[in-house]
Amino acid sequence: MATRIDGSCPVRCQSATRQQGAVLLVAIVLLLVLSLFSLAAVRVGLSEQLSSGNDFRARLTRQMAEGGISHARASLSLLDARLRPDAGAEVDPQFWQACAADDTSFPCGAERNTARRARMYRFIGGHDLNGDGRTTVFEQRSVPLAKLAQGASFFVPATGSPIAANSFPTEYAVGALLCRLPKPTIAETVAPGCTLNPAEAVNQVAYTLVSRAALPGESSTATIVTAVSVKPELKINPNLPALVATGGITGLGSSTLVSAPAMAGNNGQPVSLFSPTDFDGTEGTWQSCRSDQYRPVAADPADPANGSGGLVAGGNGPADCGSGGFCACPGGAENLSGADQGFGHEEGADILDNDAESRSRGPLPPFPCDLFAYALQTEPVRDDRDGDGRCEQGVDLDQDLVNDRVQAYMDVQGASVQSCASLGPQTHGLVWIKQGKDGNMADCQLPAGQIGQPGNNLVLVIDGPFKPRTGTKIFGLVLTRDPAIQLDVARGGRAGLDTGTGQSKVVGALVLEGGGRVFGTNDVIQLASFRTPPTHTQYPPVVEIPGSWTDQYSF
């Protein structure tokens, strides 16, 4: 459009100019808005990066704290025998220091109950873990994080470290609280559950592990707390006779009892039978001898080529008999006791029972009051409340803590609860045939055939009588127990012999909370190899106590 001679613009020209200015203004505003969005996005990105970095550090320290728990559990498995105080003994002051009730420092503060805290110890035997030449409080109170490859060199430096040049360096220390479990009493059966008095302490302890992980130079830390128990070694009484019974034994049929001199508990003499009552050996054709006299015989005792079952020349003696093969005592006057003496039934020095003949040889050793504790070397589950020398009553009066204590022992030892039908050659370790939920004794008819393996003995606990079938052959310790709160004093318990007229064999030992009569052949063969109990192959396992894990603490 042309302009006028005076230079002025028409209306249309003025409108176009105003539109151009508006477009420029809108463009500037949009640019400002986009700039603000860009700045906000950058801030969000930076915040997300910082948040991601913090989250990564938090997860890293948490994982390292969890790793510290695992590391400490392995160390406790290695060091338990060295750190655990024996029952009745003081703690080692170079390792343990009592916590004060108001001490909330590492690691005592991980126990919230002040009364329980005041009865616990903290570990103080730590050292410089990261090798910087100084020992911090956390390092002094950290269990030695042992390197398993070091074998017996348990106390060696170990710490979390970067695996590459651009990795985060990490450090962790794991404190430990020691709770010495007290002997159960009527007044205190639950809390606080720990004791500082050695006379009150049993051999079982609980550890509270407090793992603290940190990134040096950062503000990221994490604390994991859990309680563990080191599974104690399963023990068998080293002086356990071949046959122990709380009740009376009337006759042994045609059975053979073999005792190992290495397990002698009667002034150096082997013991074949131990009972607080008068054993009646006037029935049957039973016999007893030492394990070194128990020799292989012909597979067919009637084979005339072998002298009607005479001893086989050569052979490995008891080593062959340990597999449950055809073996026999020498017979006649060489036997320790039995019918085949040439002058009637006779009880030798290997029969410890309550009669004039046994007493004439000298003072009798006291009969064990509590067979469960006697055989398995554990804390008592019964008590002698009437002073007759027999533990017929539960420790806690009329409360059913007899079975509670047995249950606790089985839980700690990791016993396998099985049925009779499941027993076989594959059975091993500690096996429990448990009473029914109705409280009645287990009706366990043991299967015919082999149970357990030679050289891998089992411990079979039956809440009921010993009821083998013909052909039952068990390798290990068989312990029958009466689960009743009050035992039948006259019978010594109901978990005695129910053998019938068949043939069975226990290569190990038979302990009965009761008595009975044998009509058939039920041999109990105790060999030196029996004393090897089912136990840890190398180091004891460390078991986490359910419900104890928490991350609510911070140190």
Rosetta blueprint (number, residue, H / E / L):
1 M L
2 A L
3 T L
4 R L
5 I L
6 D L
7 G L
8 S L
9 C L
10 P L
11 V H
12 R H
13 C H
14 Q H
15 S H
16 A H
17 T H
18 R H
19 Q H
20 Q H
21 G H
22 A H
23 V H
24 L H
25 L H
26 V H
27 A H
28 I H
29 V H
30 L H
31 L H
32 L H
33 V H
34 L H
35 S H
36 L H
37 F H
38 S H
39 L H
40 A H
41 A H
42 V H
43 R H
44 V H
45 G H
46 L H
47 S H
48 E H
49 Q H
50 L H
51 S H
52 S H
53 G H
54 N H
55 D H
56 F H
57 R H
58 A H
59 R H
60 L H
61 T H
62 R H
63 Q H
64 M H
65 A H
66 E H
67 G H
68 G H
69 I H
70 S H
71 H H
72 A H
73 R H
74 A H
75 S H
76 L H
77 S H
78 L H
79 L H
80 D H
81 A H
82 R H
83 L H
84 R L
85 P L
86 D L
87 A L
88 G L
89 A L
90 E L
91 V L
92 D L
93 P L
94 Q L
95 F L
96 W E
97 Q E
98 A E
99 C L
100 A L
101 A L
102 D L
103 D L
104 T L
105 S L
106 F L
107 P L
108 C H
109 G H
110 A H
111 E L
112 R L
113 N L
114 T H
115 A H
116 R H
117 R H
118 A L
119 R L
120 M L
121 Y E
122 R E
123 F E
124 I L
125 G L
126 G L
127 H L
128 D L
129 L L
130 N L
131 G L
132 D L
133 G L
134 R L
135 T L
136 T L
137 V H
138 F H
139 E H
140 Q H
141 R L
142 S E
143 V L
144 P L
145 L L
146 A L
147 K L
148 L H
149 A H
150 Q H
151 G L
152 A L
153 S L
154 F L
155 F L
156 V L
157 P L
158 A L
159 T L
160 G L
161 S L
162 P L
163 I L
164 A L
165 A L
166 N L
167 S L
168 F L
169 P L
170 T L
171 E E
172 Y E
173 A E
174 V E
175 G E
176 A E
177 L E
178 L E
179 C E
180 R E
181 L E
182 P E
183 K L
184 P L
185 T L
186 I L
187 A L
188 E L
189 T L
190 V L
191 A L
192 P L
193 G L
194 C L
195 T L
196 L L
197 N L
198 P H
199 A H
200 E H
201 A E
202 V E
203 N E
204 Q E
205 V E
206 A E
207 Y E
208 T E
209 L E
210 V E
211 S E
212 R E
213 A E
214 A E
215 L L
216 P L
217 G L
218 E L
219 S L
220 S L
221 T E
222 A E
223 T E
224 I E
225 V E
226 T E
227 A E
228 V E
229 S E
230 V E
231 K L
232 P L
233 E L
234 L L
235 K L
236 I L
237 N L
238 P L
239 N L
240 L L
241 P L
242 A L
243 L E
244 V E
245 A E
246 T L
247 G L
248 G L
249 I E
250 T E
251 G E
252 L E
253 G L
254 S L
255 S L
256 T E
257 L E
258 V E
259 S E
260 A L
261 P H
262 A H
263 M H
264 A L
265 G L
266 N E
267 N L
268 G L
269 Q E
270 P L
271 V L
272 S L
273 L E
274 F E
275 S L
276 P L
277 T L
278 D L
279 F L
280 D E
281 G L
282 T L
283 E L
284 G L
285 T L
286 W L
287 Q E
288 S E
289 C E
290 R E
291 S L
292 D L
293 Q L
294 Y L
295 R E
296 P E
297 V E
298 A L
299 A L
300 D L
301 P L
302 A L
303 D L
304 P H
305 A H
306 N H
307 G L
308 S L
309 G L
310 G L
311 L E
312 V L
313 A L
314 G L
315 G L
316 N L
317 G L
318 P H
319 A H
320 D H
321 C H
322 G L
323 S L
324 G L
325 G L
326 F L
327 C E
328 A E
329 C L
330 P L
331 G L
332 G H
333 A H
334 E H
335 N L
336 L L
337 S E
338 G E
339 A L
340 D L
341 Q L
342 G L
343 F L
344 G L
345 H L
346 E E
347 E L
348 G L
349 A L
350 D L
351 I E
352 L E
353 D L
354 N L
355 D L
356 A H
357 E H
358 S H
359 R H
360 S L
361 R L
362 G L
363 P L
364 L L
365 P L
366 P L
367 F L
368 P L
369 C L
370 D L
371 L H
372 F H
373 A H
374 Y H
375 A H
376 L H
377 Q L
378 T L
379 E L
380 P L
381 V L
382 R E
383 D E
384 D L
385 R L
386 D L
387 G L
388 D L
389 G L
390 R L
391 C L
392 E L
393 Q E
394 G E
395 V L
396 D L
397 L L
398 D L
399 Q L
400 D L
401 L H
402 V H
403 N H
404 D H
405 R H
406 V H
407 Q H
408 A H
409 Y H
410 M H
411 D H
412 V H
413 Q H
414 G L
415 A L
416 S E
417 V E
418 Q L
419 S L
420 C H
421 A H
422 S H
423 L L
424 G L
425 P L
426 Q L
427 T L
428 H L
429 G E
430 L E
431 V E
432 W E
433 I E
434 K L
435 Q L
436 G L
437 K L
438 D L
439 G L
440 N L
441 M L
442 A L
443 D L
444 C L
445 Q E
446 L L
447 P L
448 A L
449 G E
450 Q E
451 I E
452 G L
453 Q E
454 P L
455 G L
456 N E
457 N L
458 L E
459 V E
460 L E
461 V E
462 I E
463 D L
464 G L
465 P L
466 F E
467 K E
468 P L
469 R L
470 T L
471 G L
472 T E
473 K E
474 I E
475 F E
476 G E
477 L E
478 V E
479 L E
480 T E
481 R L
482 D L
483 P L
484 A L
485 I L
486 Q E
487 L L
488 D L
489 V L
490 A L
491 R L
492 G L
493 G L
494 R L
495 A E
496 G L
497 L E
498 D L
499 T L
500 G L
501 T L
502 G L
503 Q E
504 S E
505 K E
506 V E
507 V E
508 G E
509 A E
510 L E
511 V E
512 L E
513 E E
514 G L
515 G L
516 G E
517 R E
518 V E
519 F L
520 G L
521 T E
522 N E
523 D E
524 V E
525 I E
526 Q L
527 L L
528 A H
529 S H
530 F H
531 R H
532 T L
533 P L
534 P L
535 T L
536 H L
537 T L
538 Q L
539 Y L
540 P L
541 P L
542 V E
543 V E
544 E E
545 I L
546 P L
547 G L
548 S L
549 W L
550 T E
551 D L
552 Q L
553 Y L
554 S L
555 F L
